[in-house]
Amino acid sequence: MKTHEMEDRLRSHYRQSARRAQPDPAAKARTLAAVADAARRHSPTPAAAPAPAPSGARGATPPQVPATTQAPAHRPAAPTASAPARQRRKAPVAAPAGGFAHFAFEQARFVRAWVWVAQAGILALTAAGGLLAPTGEAASCMAAVAAALTVLVGVPDLVRSRESGVAEVEYACFFDFHQVLAARMVVLGLTDVAALAFMVLAVPALAGTDPLLVFLHASVPYFATAFGSLWIATHTRTGVTVRCFALGTLAASLAVVAWQTAPALYTASAAGLWAALLALALAATAVEARACLSNAAAGLDRLGCGRALS
């Protein structure tokens, strides 16, 4: 067996063990045994030593070896064609410890600090507005505006790889651009859920309104803005952040206009309408999030060109 074939078998074993993220002594022993057995089968059988001459025979002539079979005293080993390839061959990349869940958790460290500061500022203003709002409808409107702004805070870091031109580099990593995007969706989505929970708990307590109404009034603009931002990220190659900010500003403005022109929309009588809008926005966001991830998984040439081809 060639030396590089043995190396390939051993590297295959180590690659599989690394992806399982745990040692496998039994598989290693089986691989080493298979390599040793193959080496024995492929090794040439050593020639039998000539029998010693009888002691009574003098001047016995040693057996002559044909000239065609005589090997030179020293023959330099001819370089094999696989030597350059063997030199260029790299060690397999081991899977990071912890898998994707650990990787997604680690992505929180790469979210820029101003995102967390802006989230905290939005929540602080929401709490102050709930305390100072003259009516429950005004407090609900303010929660709706804050929810839309919560989406916008996370958009720049969600699409930062594309906007800064490093998406192609991330496609070459062990966790590629598609997985980085999914991890950031998880991190920022959990942060937004915590922010919405704070609004639903704080605003009713401070303004004396119904928590269910505040939940509906905040969730509809949040998921509507999230759906629009994901749609833009799926169908647009450049200017994603600017377009998403324009959409979020429009959603926040519509919430204020609705409160100014039709305050009854923020009362309990319109709860059914808000619930229907929430169901529609939530379903659309889920569908568009899947489309955005599928588009990213299809490769760099499909990124920002609409839904990925199935």
FIDREN-586033 format. One line per 8 residues: number of its first residue (from 1); for each residue x, y negated, z negated of N, C-alpha, C. Coordinates in Angstrom, 1 decimal, decimal comma. Each point is the difference from the previous one (the first is absolute). Last residue first. Layout:
BEGIN
NUM) X Y Z X Y Z X Y Z ~ ... .
This chain:
BEGIN
310) -35,7 -25,8 6,3 -0,1 1,3 -0,7 0,4 1,1 0,9 ~ 1,5 -5,4 -0,4 -0,6 1,0 0,9 0,0 1,3 -0,7 ~ -0,2 -4,7 -2,7 0,9 0,9 0,6 -0,7 1,0 0,9 ~ -1,7 -5,1 -0,9 -0,1 1,3 -0,5 1,0 1,0 0,7 ~ 1,4 -5,0 0,6 -1,3 0,6 -0,2 0,1 1,4 -0,6 ~ 3,8 -2,6 0,7 -0,6 0,1 1,3 -1,4 0,6 -0,1 ~ 3,7 -0,7 -3,4 -0,7 -1,3 0,3 -0,7 0,1 1,3 ~ 3,4 3,7 -0,4 -0,2 -0,9 -1,1 -0,7 -1,3 0,4 .
302) 1,6 3,9 2,7 -1,4 -0,2 -0,2 -0,3 -1,0 -1,1 ~ 4,5 1,2 1,2 -0,6 -0,5 1,2 -1,5 -0,2 -0,1 ~ 2,6 1,8 -3,6 0,3 -1,4 0,2 -0,7 -0,5 1,2 ~ -2,2 4,3 -2,4 1,4 -0,4 0,5 0,0 -1,5 0,3 ~ -3,5 2,9 -2,1 0,1 0,4 1,4 1,4 -0,5 0,6 ~ -1,7 -0,9 -4,5 0,6 1,3 0,1 0,2 0,4 1,5 ~ -2,2 -4,1 -1,2 1,4 0,0 -0,4 0,7 1,3 0,2 ~ -4,6 -0,2 0,9 0,7 -0,8 1,0 1,5 -0,1 -0,4 .
294) -2,9 2,1 -3,0 0,2 0,8 1,2 0,8 -0,7 1,1 ~ -1,2 -2,4 -3,9 1,0 1,0 -0,3 0,3 0,9 1,2 ~ -3,5 -3,1 0,4 1,2 -0,7 -0,1 1,2 0,9 -0,3 ~ -4,4 1,7 0,1 0,4 -0,3 1,3 1,4 -0,7 0,0 ~ -2,1 0,9 -4,1 0,4 1,3 0,6 0,6 -0,3 1,5 ~ -1,9 -3,6 -2,3 1,2 0,4 -0,7 0,6 1,3 0,6 ~ -4,3 -1,5 1,4 1,1 -0,8 0,6 1,4 0,3 -0,6 ~ -4,0 2,1 -1,7 0,3 0,4 1,4 1,2 -0,7 0,6 .
286) -1,5 -1,3 -4,3 0,6 1,4 0,0 0,3 0,4 1,4 ~ -2,2 -4,1 -0,5 1,4 -0,1 -0,5 0,6 1,4 0,0 ~ -4,5 -0,3 1,1 0,8 -0,5 1,1 1,4 -0,1 -0,4 ~ -3,1 1,3 -3,3 0,2 1,1 1,1 0,9 -0,5 1,1 ~ -1,1 -3,1 -3,4 0,8 1,0 -0,5 0,2 1,1 1,0 ~ -2,9 -3,5 1,1 1,3 -0,5 -0,1 1,0 1,1 -0,5 ~ -4,7 0,9 0,0 0,5 -0,1 1,4 1,5 -0,4 0,0 ~ -2,2 0,2 -4,2 0,2 1,4 0,6 0,5 -0,1 1,4 .
278) -1,0 -4,1 -2,1 1,2 0,7 -0,6 0,2 1,4 0,6 ~ -3,8 -2,5 1,3 1,2 -0,6 0,6 1,3 0,7 -0,6 ~ -4,2 1,2 -1,9 0,1 0,5 1,4 1,3 -0,5 0,7 ~ -0,9 -1,6 -4,3 0,3 1,4 -0,1 0,2 0,6 1,4 ~ -1,6 -4,5 -0,4 1,5 0,1 -0,3 0,4 1,5 -0,1 ~ -4,6 -0,9 0,6 0,8 -0,4 1,2 1,5 0,1 -0,3 ~ -2,9 0,9 -3,6 -0,1 1,0 1,0 0,8 -0,3 1,3 ~ -0,4 -3,2 -3,6 1,0 1,0 -0,3 -0,1 1,2 1,1 .
270) -2,5 -4,4 -0,6 0,7 0,3 1,2 1,0 1,2 -0,2 ~ -2,7 -1,9 -3,6 -0,9 0,3 1,1 0,7 0,5 1,3 ~ 2,3 -1,8 -4,0 -0,3 1,5 0,0 -1,0 0,4 1,1 ~ 3,2 -4,3 1,0 -0,9 0,4 -1,1 -0,3 1,5 0,1 ~ 2,5 -2,8 3,1 0,8 0,4 -1,1 -0,9 0,4 -1,2 ~ -1,8 -1,7 4,1 0,7 1,1 0,4 0,9 0,6 -1,2 ~ -2,5 -4,1 -0,2 -0,8 1,2 -0,4 0,7 1,3 0,4 ~ 1,6 -4,6 1,1 0,4 0,6 -1,3 -0,8 1,2 -0,4 .
262) 1,1 -2,6 4,6 -1,0 1,0 -0,5 0,4 0,6 -1,3 ~ 2,6 -3,5 2,0 -1,2 -0,1 0,8 -1,1 0,9 -0,4 ~ 4,3 -0,2 -2,3 -0,4 -1,4 0,2 -1,4 0,0 0,7 ~ 2,3 4,1 -0,5 -0,4 -0,5 -1,3 -0,6 -1,4 0,1 ~ 1,8 2,0 3,9 -1,2 0,7 -0,4 -0,5 -0,5 -1,4 ~ 4,0 -1,7 1,6 -1,1 -0,5 0,8 -1,3 0,7 -0,4 ~ 4,0 1,6 -1,9 -0,3 -1,3 -0,6 -1,2 -0,6 0,8 ~ 1,6 4,1 1,6 -0,5 0,2 -1,3 -0,4 -1,3 -0,7 .
254) 2,2 -0,1 4,2 -1,4 0,4 0,1 -0,6 0,3 -1,3 ~ 4,6 -1,1 0,1 -0,9 -1,2 0,3 -1,4 0,4 0,2 ~ 3,2 3,4 -0,8 -0,2 -0,8 -1,2 -0,9 -1,2 0,3 ~ 1,1 2,6 3,7 -0,8 0,8 -0,9 -0,3 -0,8 -1,3 ~ 3,1 -1,8 3,2 -1,4 0,0 0,5 -1,0 0,7 -1,0 ~ 4,6 0,2 -0,9 -0,5 -1,4 -0,3 -1,4 -0,1 0,5 ~ 2,2 4,0 1,0 -0,3 -0,1 -1,4 -0,6 -1,4 -0,4 ~ 1,5 0,7 4,4 -1,2 0,8 -0,2 -0,4 -0,1 -1,5 .
246) 4,0 -2,0 1,3 -1,1 -0,8 0,6 -1,3 0,8 -0,3 ~ 4,0 2,1 -1,3 -0,3 -1,2 -0,8 -1,2 -0,8 0,5 ~ 1,6 3,6 2,6 -0,7 0,5 -1,2 -0,3 -1,2 -0,9 ~ 2,4 -0,9 3,9 -1,3 0,3 0,3 -0,8 0,5 -1,2 ~ 4,6 -0,9 -0,5 -0,7 -1,2 0,2 -1,5 0,3 0,3 ~ 2,9 3,7 -0,5 -0,2 -0,8 -1,3 -0,8 -1,2 0,3 ~ 1,3 2,6 3,8 -1,0 0,7 -0,9 -0,3 -0,8 -1,2 ~ 2,9 -0,8 4,2 -0,8 -0,9 -0,7 -1,1 0,6 -0,9 .
238) 1,7 3,2 3,9 0,7 -1,2 -0,7 -1,0 -0,9 -0,7 ~ -1,5 4,2 2,0 1,4 0,2 -0,1 0,8 -1,1 -0,8 ~ -5,3 2,1 -0,1 0,8 -1,1 0,3 1,5 0,3 -0,2 ~ -3,9 2,9 -1,0 -0,1 -0,4 1,4 0,8 -1,2 0,4 ~ -0,1 2,1 -4,5 0,0 1,1 0,9 0,0 -0,4 1,5 ~ -0,1 -3,2 -3,7 1,3 0,7 0,0 0,0 1,2 1,0 ~ -4,0 -2,4 -0,5 1,0 -0,9 0,6 1,3 0,8 0,0 ~ -3,4 2,1 -2,3 -0,3 -0,1 1,5 1,0 -0,8 0,7 .
230) 0,2 0,1 -4,6 0,5 1,2 0,5 -0,3 0,1 1,5 ~ -1,6 -3,8 -2,3 1,5 0,0 0,0 0,5 1,3 0,6 ~ -4,7 -0,4 -0,6 0,5 -0,9 1,1 1,5 0,0 0,1 ~ -2,0 2,5 -3,6 -0,3 0,6 1,3 0,6 -0,9 1,2 ~ 0,3 -1,7 -4,4 0,9 1,1 0,2 -0,2 0,7 1,4 ~ -2,9 -3,5 -1,3 1,3 -0,5 0,3 1,0 1,1 0,2 ~ -4,3 1,3 -1,4 -0,1 -0,6 1,3 1,4 -0,6 0,5 ~ -0,4 1,7 -4,4 0,1 1,1 1,0 -0,2 -0,6 1,4 .
222) -0,3 -3,1 -3,5 1,3 0,7 -0,1 0,1 1,0 1,1 ~ -4,1 -2,4 -0,6 1,1 -0,7 0,8 1,3 0,6 -0,1 ~ -3,5 2,3 -2,4 -0,3 -0,1 1,5 1,1 -0,9 0,7 ~ 0,2 0,7 -4,8 0,5 1,1 0,8 -0,3 -0,2 1,5 ~ -1,4 -3,1 -3,4 1,4 0,0 0,2 0,5 1,0 0,9 ~ -4,6 -0,4 -1,2 0,4 -1,3 0,6 1,5 0,0 0,3 ~ -1,9 3,7 -2,4 -0,4 0,0 1,4 0,5 -1,2 0,7 ~ 1,0 0,3 -4,6 0,6 1,1 0,8 -0,4 0,0 1,5 .
214) -2,2 -2,9 -3,0 1,4 -0,5 0,3 0,8 1,1 0,8 ~ -4,3 1,2 -1,4 -0,1 -1,1 1,0 1,4 -0,5 0,3 ~ -0,4 3,1 -3,5 -0,3 0,7 1,3 0,0 -1,1 1,1 ~ 0,5 -1,5 -4,5 1,2 0,6 0,6 -0,2 0,7 1,3 ~ -2,8 -4,3 -1,9 -0,1 1,5 0,0 1,2 0,5 0,6 ~ 0,3 -4,6 -2,7 -0,7 0,5 1,1 0,0 1,5 0,0 ~ 2,3 -3,7 -2,8 -1,3 0,5 -0,4 -0,9 0,5 1,1 ~ 4,7 -1,8 -0,3 -1,0 -0,8 0,6 -1,4 0,5 -0,4 .
206) 4,1 2,1 -1,5 0,2 -1,4 -0,2 -1,2 -0,9 0,5 ~ 0,0 4,8 0,4 0,1 -0,3 -1,4 0,2 -1,5 -0,3 ~ -0,3 1,7 4,5 -1,2 0,1 -0,7 0,1 -0,4 -1,5 ~ 4,1 0,0 2,5 -1,0 -1,0 0,4 -1,3 0,1 -0,6 ~ 3,4 3,3 -0,8 0,3 -1,3 -0,6 -1,1 -1,0 0,3 ~ 0,0 4,6 1,7 -0,1 0,0 -1,4 0,1 -1,5 -0,6 ~ 0,4 0,8 4,7 -1,3 0,6 -0,4 -0,2 -0,1 -1,5 ~ 4,2 -1,3 1,8 -1,0 -0,9 0,3 -1,4 0,4 -0,5 .
198) 3,7 3,0 -0,4 0,1 -1,2 -1,0 -1,1 -1,0 0,3 ~ 0,3 3,7 2,9 -0,5 0,4 -1,3 0,1 -1,1 -1,0 ~ 1,9 -0,7 4,2 -1,5 -0,1 0,1 -0,6 0,5 -1,3 ~ 4,7 0,2 0,3 -0,5 -1,4 0,0 -1,5 -0,1 0,1 ~ 2,0 4,3 0,3 0,2 -0,6 -1,4 -0,5 -1,4 0,0 ~ 0,1 2,0 4,2 -1,1 0,6 -0,9 0,1 -0,5 -1,4 ~ 3,4 -1,3 2,9 -1,2 -0,7 0,3 -1,2 0,6 -0,8 ~ 4,2 2,2 -0,3 0,0 -1,4 -0,6 -1,2 -0,8 0,2 .
190) 0,4 4,2 2,2 -0,2 0,1 -1,5 0,1 -1,3 -0,7 ~ 0,9 -0,1 4,6 -1,4 0,4 -0,2 -0,3 0,2 -1,5 ~ 4,5 -0,7 1,4 -0,8 -1,3 0,0 -1,5 0,3 -0,2 ~ 2,8 3,8 0,2 0,5 -0,9 -1,1 -0,9 -1,3 0,0 ~ -0,8 3,1 3,5 -0,3 0,6 -1,3 0,3 -1,0 -1,1 ~ 1,3 -1,1 4,3 -1,4 0,0 -0,1 -0,5 0,5 -1,4 ~ 4,5 0,4 1,1 -0,3 -1,3 -0,3 -1,5 -0,3 -0,1 ~ 1,5 4,3 1,4 0,4 -0,3 -1,4 -0,3 -1,4 -0,4 .
182) -0,7 1,2 4,5 -1,0 0,7 -0,9 0,3 -0,3 -1,5 ~ 3,1 -1,6 3,3 -1,3 -0,7 0,0 -1,0 0,6 -0,9 ~ 4,0 2,2 0,4 0,2 -1,2 -0,7 -1,3 -0,8 0,0 ~ 0,1 3,8 2,6 -0,1 0,4 -1,5 0,3 -1,3 -0,8 ~ 0,4 -0,4 4,7 -1,4 0,4 -0,3 -0,2 0,3 -1,5 ~ 4,3 -1,0 1,7 -0,8 -1,2 -0,1 -1,4 0,4 -0,4 ~ 3,4 3,7 -1,5 0,0 -0,9 1,1 -1,0 -1,2 -0,2 ~ 3,1 3,5 -2,9 -1,3 -0,5 -0,1 -0,1 -1,2 1,0 .
174) 3,9 1,8 0,6 -0,7 1,2 -0,4 -1,5 -0,3 -0,3 ~ 2,3 -3,2 3,5 0,3 0,4 -1,3 -0,8 1,3 -0,4 ~ -0,2 -2,7 4,2 1,1 0,9 -0,1 0,3 0,5 -1,3 ~ -3,3 -3,3 0,9 -0,5 1,2 0,7 1,1 1,1 -0,1 ~ 0,8 -4,4 -1,6 -0,7 0,8 -1,0 -0,5 1,3 0,7 ~ 2,1 -3,3 2,6 1,0 0,6 -0,9 -0,7 1,0 -0,9 ~ -2,7 -2,5 2,8 0,8 1,0 0,8 1,0 0,7 -0,9 ~ -2,5 -3,7 -1,7 -0,8 1,2 0,1 0,7 1,1 0,7 .
166) 1,4 -4,7 -1,1 0,7 1,2 -0,5 -0,8 1,3 0,1 ~ -1,0 -5,0 0,9 0,6 0,7 1,1 0,8 1,2 -0,5 ~ -3,0 -3,4 -2,3 1,4 -0,2 0,0 0,8 0,8 1,0 ~ -4,7 0,4 -0,4 0,2 -1,4 0,2 1,5 -0,3 0,0 ~ -1,5 4,4 -0,9 -0,3 -0,4 1,4 0,4 -1,4 0,2 ~ 0,4 1,6 -4,3 0,9 0,7 0,8 -0,2 -0,3 1,5 ~ -3,0 -1,8 -3,3 1,4 -0,6 0,0 0,9 0,7 0,9 ~ -4,9 0,6 -1,3 0,5 -0,1 1,3 1,4 -0,5 0,2 .
158) -2,0 0,4 -4,3 -0,5 1,2 0,7 0,5 0,1 1,4 ~ 0,9 -3,8 -2,8 0,8 1,1 -0,3 -0,4 1,3 0,7 ~ -2,6 -4,0 0,6 1,4 -0,2 0,5 0,9 1,2 -0,3 ~ -4,7 0,1 -1,7 0,2 0,2 1,5 1,5 -0,2 0,4 ~ -2,1 -0,7 -4,5 0,8 1,2 0,3 0,3 0,3 1,5 ~ -2,6 -3,8 -1,7 1,3 0,0 -0,7 0,9 1,2 0,4 ~ -4,5 -0,5 1,5 1,0 -0,8 0,8 1,3 0,0 -0,7 ~ -3,7 2,1 -2,1 0,4 0,7 1,2 1,1 -0,7 0,7 .
150) -2,0 -2,2 -3,6 0,7 1,1 -0,5 0,6 0,9 1,2 ~ -3,1 -3,6 0,7 1,4 -0,4 -0,1 0,9 1,1 -0,5 ~ -4,7 0,8 0,2 0,6 -0,2 1,4 1,5 -0,4 -0,1 ~ -2,3 0,2 -4,1 0,2 1,4 0,6 0,5 -0,1 1,4 ~ -1,1 -4,0 -2,2 1,2 0,5 -0,6 0,2 1,4 0,6 ~ -4,0 -2,2 1,2 1,2 -0,6 0,6 1,3 0,6 -0,5 ~ -4,0 1,5 -2,0 0,1 0,4 1,4 1,2 -0,6 0,8 ~ -1,0 -1,3 -4,5 0,6 1,3 0,1 0,1 0,6 1,4 .
142) -2,1 -4,2 -0,6 1,5 -0,1 -0,3 0,6 1,4 0,0 ~ -4,6 -0,2 0,4 0,6 -0,5 1,2 1,5 -0,1 -0,2 ~ -2,5 1,2 -3,7 0,0 1,1 0,9 0,7 -0,5 1,3 ~ -0,8 -3,2 -3,2 1,0 0,9 -0,5 0,2 1,2 1,0 ~ -3,5 -3,1 0,7 1,3 -0,7 0,3 1,2 1,0 -0,4 ~ -4,4 1,3 -1,1 0,2 0,0 1,5 1,4 -0,5 0,4 ~ -1,5 -0,3 -4,5 0,4 1,3 0,3 0,3 0,2 1,5 ~ 0,5 -4,9 -2,1 -1,0 1,0 0,1 0,6 1,3 0,4 .
134) 2,8 -3,8 -0,9 -1,3 -0,5 -0,6 -1,1 1,1 0,0 ~ 5,5 0,8 -0,5 -1,1 0,0 1,0 -1,3 -0,5 -0,6 ~ 4,4 0,8 -2,3 -0,5 -1,4 0,3 -1,1 0,0 1,0 ~ 2,1 4,1 -1,4 -0,3 -0,7 -1,3 -0,6 -1,4 0,3 ~ 1,4 2,7 3,6 -1,1 0,7 -0,7 -0,4 -0,7 -1,3 ~ 3,8 -1,5 2,3 -1,2 -0,3 0,7 -1,2 0,6 -0,6 ~ 4,2 1,2 -1,7 -0,3 -1,4 -0,3 -1,3 -0,5 0,7 ~ 1,6 4,3 1,0 -0,5 0,0 -1,3 -0,3 -1,4 -0,5 .
126) 1,8 0,5 4,3 -1,3 0,7 -0,1 -0,6 -0,1 -1,4 ~ 4,5 -1,4 0,8 -1,0 -1,0 0,5 -1,4 0,6 -0,1 ~ 3,4 2,9 -1,2 -0,1 -1,1 -1,0 -1,0 -1,0 0,5 ~ 1,0 3,5 3,0 -0,8 0,4 -1,1 -0,1 -1,0 -1,1 ~ 2,7 -1,0 3,7 -1,4 0,1 0,4 -0,9 0,5 -1,2 ~ 4,7 -0,2 -0,7 -0,6 -1,3 0,1 -1,4 0,0 0,4 ~ 2,4 4,1 -0,1 -0,2 -0,5 -1,3 -0,7 -1,4 0,0 ~ 1,4 1,8 4,1 -1,1 0,8 -0,5 -0,4 -0,5 -1,4 .
118) 3,8 -1,9 1,9 -1,2 -0,5 0,6 -1,2 0,8 -0,5 ~ 4,2 1,5 -1,4 -0,3 -1,4 -0,6 -1,3 -0,5 0,6 ~ 1,6 4,0 1,8 -0,5 0,2 -1,3 -0,3 -1,3 -0,7 ~ 2,0 -0,3 4,2 -1,3 0,7 0,1 -0,6 0,2 -1,3 ~ 4,4 -1,7 0,4 -1,1 -1,0 0,1 -1,3 0,6 0,2 ~ 4,0 2,7 -0,3 -0,5 -0,5 -1,3 -1,2 -1,0 0,2 ~ 0,9 3,9 3,6 0,7 -1,2 -0,4 -0,7 -0,6 -1,3 ~ 0,4 5,3 1,4 -1,0 -1,1 0,2 0,6 -1,3 -0,6 .
110) 2,2 4,2 -0,5 0,4 -0,8 1,2 -1,1 -1,0 0,4 ~ -0,4 3,1 -3,7 1,2 -0,8 -0,2 0,3 -0,9 1,1 ~ -3,5 3,2 0,3 -0,4 -1,2 -0,8 1,2 -0,9 -0,3 ~ 0,4 4,3 2,2 -0,2 -1,1 0,9 -0,5 -1,3 -0,8 ~ 0,7 4,4 -2,1 1,2 -0,9 0,1 -0,2 -1,2 1,0 ~ -3,5 3,2 -0,6 0,2 -0,7 -1,2 1,2 -0,9 0,1 ~ -0,7 2,9 3,6 -1,1 -1,1 -0,1 0,1 -0,8 -1,2 ~ 2,9 3,7 0,4 0,4 -1,0 0,9 -1,0 -1,2 0,0 .
102) -1,0 3,9 -2,5 1,1 -0,8 -0,6 0,4 -1,2 0,9 ~ -3,1 3,0 1,7 -0,6 -0,7 -1,1 1,1 -0,9 -0,7 ~ 1,3 2,9 3,6 -0,7 -1,2 0,4 -0,6 -0,8 -1,2 ~ 4,0 3,3 -1,3 -1,0 0,0 1,1 -0,6 -1,3 0,2 ~ 3,4 1,9 -3,4 -1,3 -0,6 -0,3 -1,0 0,0 1,1 ~ 5,3 -0,3 0,9 -0,7 0,7 -1,1 -1,3 -0,7 -0,3 ~ 2,1 0,0 5,0 0,1 -0,7 -1,3 -0,8 0,7 -1,1 ~ 2,1 2,7 4,2 -1,2 -0,8 -0,3 0,2 -0,6 -1,4 .
94) 4,1 1,0 3,4 -0,8 0,6 -1,1 -1,2 -0,8 -0,3 ~ 3,0 0,7 4,6 -0,4 -1,0 -1,0 -0,9 0,7 -1,0 ~ 4,1 2,4 2,9 -1,4 -0,3 -0,1 -0,4 -1,0 -1,1 ~ 4,8 -0,1 2,5 -0,7 0,8 -1,0 -1,4 -0,4 0,0 ~ 2,7 -0,5 4,5 -0,1 -0,6 -1,3 -0,7 0,9 -0,9 ~ 3,1 0,4 4,8 -1,2 0,4 -0,7 0,0 -0,6 -1,4 ~ 3,6 -0,5 3,3 -1,1 -1,0 0,0 -1,2 0,4 -0,9 ~ 3,7 3,0 0,5 0,5 -1,2 -0,6 -1,1 -1,1 -0,1 .
86) -0,9 3,9 2,4 0,0 0,3 -1,5 0,5 -1,2 -0,8 ~ 0,0 -0,2 4,7 -1,4 0,0 -0,5 0,0 0,2 -1,5 ~ 4,1 0,4 2,2 -0,4 -1,4 -0,1 -1,4 -0,1 -0,5 ~ 1,5 4,4 0,6 0,8 -0,7 -1,0 -0,4 -1,5 -0,1 ~ -1,6 3,7 3,1 -0,8 -0,6 -1,1 0,7 -0,8 -1,0 ~ 2,0 2,3 3,7 -0,8 -1,1 0,5 -0,8 -0,6 -1,1 ~ 4,7 2,4 -1,0 -1,3 0,3 0,4 -0,8 -1,2 0,4 ~ 5,5 1,0 0,1 -1,1 -0,8 -0,6 -1,3 0,4 0,5 .
78) 4,1 3,4 -0,4 -0,6 -0,9 1,0 -1,1 -0,8 -0,7 ~ 4,5 2,2 -2,3 -1,4 0,1 0,1 -0,6 -1,0 1,0 ~ 5,1 1,9 0,3 -0,8 -1,0 -0,6 -1,5 0,2 0,2 ~ 3,8 3,8 -0,2 -0,9 -0,6 1,0 -0,8 -1,1 -0,7 ~ 4,6 3,4 -0,8 -0,8 -1,1 -0,5 -0,8 -0,6 1,1 ~ 2,4 4,0 0,8 0,2 -0,1 -1,4 -0,8 -1,1 -0,7 ~ -1,9 2,4 4,4 1,1 -0,8 -0,4 0,1 -0,1 -1,5 ~ -2,2 4,3 2,2 -0,4 -1,4 -0,3 1,3 -0,8 -0,3 .
70) -1,2 4,7 3,0 0,8 -0,6 -1,0 -0,4 -1,5 -0,2 ~ -1,8 3,1 3,2 -0,7 -0,1 -1,2 0,8 -0,6 -1,1 ~ 1,5 0,8 4,5 -1,2 -0,8 0,1 -0,7 -0,2 -1,3 ~ 3,9 2,8 0,5 0,3 -1,5 0,0 -1,3 -0,8 0,1 ~ 0,1 4,9 -2,3 0,0 -0,6 1,3 0,2 -1,5 -0,1 ~ 2,1 3,2 -3,5 -1,2 -0,7 0,1 0,0 -0,6 1,4 ~ 2,7 4,5 -2,2 0,0 -1,3 0,7 -1,4 -0,6 0,2 ~ 2,3 3,3 -4,0 -1,0 -0,1 1,1 0,1 -1,4 0,6 .
62) 4,4 2,0 -2,2 -1,3 -0,5 -0,5 -1,0 -0,2 1,2 ~ 4,0 3,8 -0,4 -0,3 -1,3 0,6 -1,3 -0,5 -0,4 ~ 3,7 3,2 -2,5 -1,4 0,0 0,6 -0,2 -1,4 0,5 ~ 4,0 2,2 -2,1 0,0 -0,9 1,2 -1,4 0,0 0,6 ~ 0,4 3,9 -3,1 0,9 -1,1 0,1 -0,1 -0,7 1,3 ~ -3,1 3,4 -3,4 0,2 -0,5 1,4 0,9 -1,2 0,0 ~ -1,6 2,3 -4,0 1,0 0,8 0,7 0,3 -0,5 1,4 ~ -3,4 -1,9 -2,9 1,3 -0,3 -0,6 1,1 0,8 0,8 .
54) -4,6 -1,9 2,3 0,5 1,1 -0,8 1,4 -0,2 -0,5 ~ -2,9 -4,3 1,0 0,6 1,1 0,8 0,4 1,1 -1,0 ~ -4,3 -3,3 -1,0 1,5 0,0 -0,1 0,6 1,2 0,8 ~ -4,5 -2,6 1,5 0,4 1,1 -0,9 1,5 0,0 -0,1 ~ -2,8 -4,6 1,2 0,6 1,3 0,6 0,4 1,0 -1,0 ~ -4,0 -3,5 -1,0 1,4 0,0 0,0 0,5 1,3 0,6 ~ -4,7 -2,4 1,3 0,6 1,0 -0,9 1,5 0,0 0,1 ~ -3,2 -4,4 0,9 0,6 1,2 0,7 0,6 0,9 -1,0 .
46) -4,2 -3,3 -1,3 1,4 0,0 0,1 0,5 1,3 0,6 ~ -4,7 -2,5 1,2 0,5 1,1 -0,8 1,6 0,1 0,0 ~ -3,0 -4,7 0,5 0,5 1,2 0,8 0,6 1,0 -1,0 ~ -4,3 -3,2 -1,2 1,5 0,0 -0,1 0,5 1,2 0,8 ~ -4,7 -1,0 -0,7 0,6 -0,6 1,1 1,5 0,0 0,0 ~ -2,7 1,8 -3,6 -0,4 0,7 1,3 0,7 -0,6 1,2 ~ 0,8 -1,9 -4,3 0,5 1,3 0,1 -0,3 0,7 1,3 ~ -1,9 -4,2 -0,9 1,4 -0,2 0,2 0,7 1,4 0,1 .
38) -4,6 -0,2 -1,1 0,2 -0,3 1,4 1,5 -0,2 0,3 ~ -1,1 0,7 -4,5 -0,3 1,2 0,8 0,2 -0,2 1,5 ~ 0,5 -3,7 -3,0 1,1 1,0 -0,1 -0,3 1,3 0,8 ~ -3,4 -3,3 -0,1 1,2 -0,5 0,7 1,1 1,0 -0,1 ~ -3,9 1,0 -2,3 -0,2 0,1 1,4 1,2 -0,5 0,8 ~ 0,1 -0,5 -4,7 0,1 1,4 0,4 -0,2 0,2 1,5 ~ -0,7 -4,3 -1,7 1,5 0,3 -0,1 0,2 1,5 0,4 ~ -4,5 -1,5 -0,4 0,7 -0,7 1,2 1,5 0,4 0,0 .
30) -2,6 1,5 -3,7 -0,4 0,7 1,3 0,7 -0,6 1,2 ~ 0,6 -2,2 -4,1 0,7 1,3 0,0 -0,4 0,8 1,2 ~ -2,2 -4,1 -0,6 1,4 -0,2 0,2 0,8 1,3 0,1 ~ -4,5 0,0 -1,3 0,1 -0,2 1,5 1,5 -0,3 0,3 ~ -0,9 0,6 -4,5 -0,3 1,3 0,7 0,1 -0,2 1,5 ~ 0,5 -3,7 -3,0 1,1 0,9 0,0 -0,2 1,2 0,8 ~ -2,0 -5,0 -0,1 -0,5 1,3 0,4 1,1 1,0 0,0 ~ -1,4 -5,4 -1,9 0,9 1,0 0,4 -0,6 1,3 0,2 .
22) -2,5 -4,7 0,9 0,3 0,9 -1,1 1,0 1,0 0,4 ~ -2,4 -3,3 2,8 0,4 -0,7 -1,1 0,2 0,8 -1,2 ~ -1,2 0,9 4,8 -0,9 0,5 -1,1 0,4 -0,7 -1,3 ~ 2,5 -1,0 3,7 -1,4 -0,5 0,2 -1,0 0,5 -1,0 ~ 4,6 1,4 -0,1 -0,1 -1,4 -0,3 -1,4 -0,5 0,2 ~ 1,0 4,4 1,3 0,0 -0,1 -1,5 -0,2 -1,4 -0,4 ~ 0,4 0,9 4,6 -1,3 0,5 -0,6 0,0 -0,2 -1,5 ~ 4,1 -1,0 2,1 -1,1 -1,0 0,4 -1,3 0,4 -0,5 .
14) 3,6 2,9 -0,7 0,1 -1,2 -0,9 -1,1 -1,0 0,4 ~ 0,4 3,9 2,8 -0,4 0,3 -1,4 -0,1 -1,2 -0,9 ~ 1,8 -0,6 4,3 -1,5 0,2 0,0 -0,5 0,4 -1,3 ~ 4,6 -0,4 0,4 -0,6 -1,3 0,0 -1,5 0,1 0,1 ~ 2,5 4,0 0,4 0,1 -0,5 -1,4 -0,7 -1,4 -0,1 ~ 0,3 2,0 4,2 -0,9 0,8 -0,8 0,0 -0,6 -1,4 ~ 3,0 -1,9 3,1 -1,4 -0,3 0,3 -1,0 0,7 -0,9 ~ 4,6 1,0 -0,3 -0,3 -1,3 -0,6 -1,4 -0,4 0,3 .
6) 1,6 3,9 2,0 -0,1 0,2 -1,5 -0,4 -1,4 -0,6 ~ 1,0 -0,1 4,5 -1,3 0,7 -0,2 -0,3 0,2 -1,5 ~ 4,1 -1,8 1,4 -1,0 -1,0 0,0 -1,4 0,6 -0,1 ~ 3,8 2,8 0,2 0,0 -0,8 -1,2 -1,1 -1,0 0,0 ~ -0,5 4,6 2,7 0,7 -1,2 0,1 -0,1 -0,8 -1,3 ~ -0,3 5,4 0,4 -0,9 -1,2 0,0 0,9 -1,2 0,0 .
